[in-house]
Amino acid sequence: MVRILQDILELRNIHKSFPGTKVLQDVHFTLRKGEIHALIGENGAGKSTLMNILMGIHQPNEGTIMVRGEKQVITSPSKAQSLGIGMVPQELNLVPQATVAENIFLGMERQRGRFPRIAWQKMRSDAEQIVARLGVQIDVDAPAGSLSAAYQQLVQIARALAFEADILIFDEPTASLTIKEAERLFGILTQLKNEQRSIIYISHHLEEIKRLTDRVSIMRDGRLVLTRETSELSVDEMIRHMIGKDMKQIHVKRRRDKAGRKELLRVEGFGRKKEFRDVSFHIDEGEILGIAGLVGAGRTELANATFGVCRPDEGELYWEGRKIHIGSQREAIRIGIGYVPEERRKLGIFPVLSVTENLTMPLLSSVMKWSGIDGSRERELIGRYIDELKIKTSSPDKQIRLLSGGNQQKVILARWLAKKVKLLILDEPTRGIDVNAKREIHELIRKLADEGMSVLLISSELEEVIQLSDRIMVLHEGRVKGFFDAAEVTKEQLLSAALA
């Protein structure tokens, strides 16, 4: 007997414009009951805007939304929730001080009595039942902010289930998860699918798409260019449709000639309680040293100690052969170290400030004159780096939060290029960035190293570490497990060391 697949959701001929910009043009998207449907495309392709329309955050200029065969006008997120539509966003938005149970039922608290009061015991009991359906153990009385990112994400899923959502949107759900946590999530998604819930899955990890989803819809420049069964598309074909041309995969290693390189940084015996122990390494001028390891291995904590965000409890640091102490980020910047943090939106940018202000923040002394900022010098500096790094923005005065993730990252990189740092620490530099922007940033990192800048590269993507690095240091539970020549090592060898 052939199973008839029914459309539970249909977005017909959706158009959306913001002042001076067409964001969506004639988009037609369908979601079947009981399927996982991938929505992919470069940053800026229109995916987020389309989902914001479905959630009632934006209103389309034209088009129709059909939910379970009926036309709907979704004017707010609460209206979307009433229709059984829930979203698990990339940026977690729980109330950290509230308990897990309170977060799950926020806005629909269980009530009792003639004069409504919150039925705390019932709410707690119902929260435990919902969490149990996900097959995990979470203390529903614990503050949500005390949980790891993976468990906070599970609370978001539980919240969607509490609203009885049968249309679920997952936006980059594995961006901050370990391999083990991602596997648990995939199991939950499969369980939800078996319950006949319908899932829209947004991710830049195309291997995940191949493994997990039933159909793929690809967006480019505000249009939906293709919808096809996932089994009919290869990863290379997905990339080609996303960018509109064949992607030339870059597998050429940087130059291997190390003759004449001088040591720039040496760390000896670095340790910090409960984070890392007895870590020693060095970086030469123009070298890319990759740091591989699972989430929790101490990679970011080591970078923070090197940059002066925190101080190590033990160990010594040598800069250009001279023993020094870096007691603050200001001191690190002064000697020539720049840092692009993992949490770009929280720690890397000033979201309400312009592209110009974000780029020139550490450079104010170089664009000042006695009466204030030299506007012509500032504009010349900004224009040069916007052109050089191909930063896509309608104006240097545009708020940086309105740029795509890839272009935000380029602005942060431009900040340190303009500062002319000698060592650049990059923590997950391409997380949440589309394939084309990732290729451009990879090319930029290679170019900077070829020109003599040293790079300390942290990445959870083993393929990225191997492609970019000269040498790779593997950390496990805060200890160095070995150094590898990137030209010879395999992903399996790195993973084996990271799990040892």
Stockholm file with secondary structure:
# STOCKHOLM 1.0

chainA/1-500         MVRILQDILELRNIHKSFPGTKVLQDVHFTLRKGEIHALIGENGAGKSTLMNILMGIHQPNEGTIMVRGEKQVITSPSKAQSLGIGMVPQELNLVPQATVAENIFLGMERQRGRFPRIAWQKMRSDAEQIVARLGVQIDVDAPAGSLSAAYQQLVQIARALAFEADILIFDEPTASLTIKEAERLFGILTQLKNEQRSIIYISHHLEEIKRLTDRVSIMRDGRLVLTRETSELSVDEMIRHMIGKDMKQIHVKRRRDKAGRKELLRVEGFGRKKEFRDVSFHIDEGEILGIAGLVGAGRTELANATFGVCRPDEGELYWEGRKIHIGSQREAIRIGIGYVPEERRKLGIFPVLSVTENLTMPLLSSVMKWSGIDGSRERELIGRYIDELKIKTSSPDKQIRLLSGGNQQKVILARWLAKKVKLLILDEPTRGIDVNAKREIHELIRKLADEGMSVLLISSELEEVIQLSDRIMVLHEGRVKGFFDAAEVTKEQLLSAALA
#=GR chainA/1-500 SS CCCCCCEEEEEEEEEEEETTEEEEEEEEEEEETTCEEEEEECTTSSHHHHHHHHTTSSCCSEEEEEETTEEECCCSHHHHHHTTEEEECSSCCCCTTSBHHHHHTTTSCCEETTTTEECHHHHHHHHHHHHHHTTCCCCTTSBGGGSCHHHHHHHHHHHHHHTTCSEEEEESTTTTCCHHHHHHHHHHHHHHHHTTCEEEEECSCHHHHHHHCSEEEEEETTEEEEEEEGGGCCHHHHHHHHHTSCCCCCCCCCCCCCTTCCEEEEEEEEEETTTEEEEEEEEETTCEEEEECCTTSSHHHHHHHHHTSSCCSEEEEEETTEEECCCSHHHHHHHTEEEECSCIIIIICCTTSBHHHHHHGGGGGGGEETTEECHHHHHHHHHHHHHHTTCCCSCTTSBGGGSCHHHHHHHHHHHHHHHTCSEEEEESTTTTCCHHHHHHHHHHHHHHHHTTCEEEEECSCHHHHHHHCSEEEEEETTEEEEEEETTTCCHHHHHHHHHC
#=GC SS_cons         CCCCCCEEEEEEEEEEEETTEEEEEEEEEEEETTCEEEEEECTTSSHHHHHHHHTTSSCCSEEEEEETTEEECCCSHHHHHHTTEEEECSSCCCCTTSBHHHHHTTTSCCEETTTTEECHHHHHHHHHHHHHHTTCCCCTTSBGGGSCHHHHHHHHHHHHHHTTCSEEEEESTTTTCCHHHHHHHHHHHHHHHHTTCEEEEECSCHHHHHHHCSEEEEEETTEEEEEEEGGGCCHHHHHHHHHTSCCCCCCCCCCCCCTTCCEEEEEEEEEETTTEEEEEEEEETTCEEEEECCTTSSHHHHHHHHHTSSCCSEEEEEETTEEECCCSHHHHHHHTEEEECSCIIIIICCTTSBHHHHHHGGGGGGGEETTEECHHHHHHHHHHHHHHTTCCCSCTTSBGGGSCHHHHHHHHHHHHHHHTCSEEEEESTTTTCCHHHHHHHHHHHHHHHHTTCEEEEECSCHHHHHHHCSEEEEEETTEEEEEEETTTCCHHHHHHHHHC
//
